[in-house]
Amino acid sequence: MLFRSESAKGESPEESIGALYAGEPLAIGLSTPYILDFLDVLGGAHSVSLAFKDGQSAMEMRPEGVDPNYRWRYLVMPRKSS
């Protein structure tokens, strides 16, 4: 999975991580602060599951490896591309 950030200064840093994904390549524009909010709550202690249909629909994020009686999810809407 490739993460790319674009700044107003024209910078475009990238970070790549391993991921299990079956499907066509897909680009989704998300707001970084919302993703960081979710990851801050996890505290880096869990793997994350991402579920999405396409680049225009909400993406669901869930922690993996938590107590099965403790269920929660986080929905993030994609940004509109300009």
C-alpha positions in Angstrom: 0.0 0.0 0.0 1.4 3.4 -1.0 0.6 6.5 1.1 1.3 9.9 -0.5 0.8 13.3 1.0 0.6 16.5 -1.0 1.4 19.8 0.6 0.7 23.4 -0.5 4.4 23.8 -1.1 4.3 21.2 -3.9 6.1 18.5 -1.8 4.8 14.9 -2.2 6.4 12.5 0.3 5.6 8.8 0.0 5.6 5.8 2.4 5.0 2.2 1.4 3.8 -0.6 3.7 2.9 -4.2 3.2 -0.8 -5.0 2.9 -3.0 -7.9 1.8 -5.3 -6.6 -1.0 -7.2 -8.4 -3.7 -8.6 -6.2 -6.5 -7.8 -3.6 -9.0 -5.5 -0.7 -8.1 -7.4 2.1 -6.4 -6.6 5.6 -5.4 -8.6 7.2 -2.5 -8.0 10.8 -1.2 -8.3 11.0 2.6 -7.8 13.8 5.0 -4.6 13.1 7.1 -5.9 14.4 10.4 -8.8 12.0 10.4 -6.5 9.0 9.8 -4.1 10.2 12.5 -7.0 10.6 15.0 -7.9 6.9 14.5 -4.3 5.7 14.8 -3.7 7.8 17.9 -6.6 6.0 19.6 -5.0 2.7 18.8 -1.6 3.8 20.1 0.2 1.6 17.6 -0.8 -1.6 19.5 -2.9 -3.2 16.7 -3.1 -4.0 13.1 -5.7 -2.2 11.1 -8.3 -3.5 8.7 -9.5 -1.2 5.9 -12.7 -1.9 4.0 -13.8 0.1 1.0 -16.0 -0.3 -2.1 -14.5 2.4 -4.3 -12.8 5.8 -4.2 -16.0 7.8 -3.7 -17.6 5.8 -0.8 -16.8 5.8 2.9 -13.8 3.7 4.1 -14.2 1.7 7.3 -11.2 1.2 9.6 -11.2 -1.4 12.4 -8.5 -2.5 14.8 -7.6 -6.2 14.6 -6.6 -8.4 17.4 -8.7 -6.8 20.1 -11.2 -8.3 22.6 -14.1 -9.7 20.5 -16.6 -8.2 23.0 -15.1 -4.7 22.3 -16.2 -3.8 18.8 -15.8 -0.4 17.2 -15.2 1.0 13.8 -14.2 4.4 12.3 -15.7 5.7 9.0 -13.8 8.2 6.9 -15.3 9.9 3.8 -12.9 10.4 0.9 -11.9 13.9 -0.1 -13.2 15.3 -3.4 -10.4 15.6 -5.8 -9.9 18.9 -7.5 
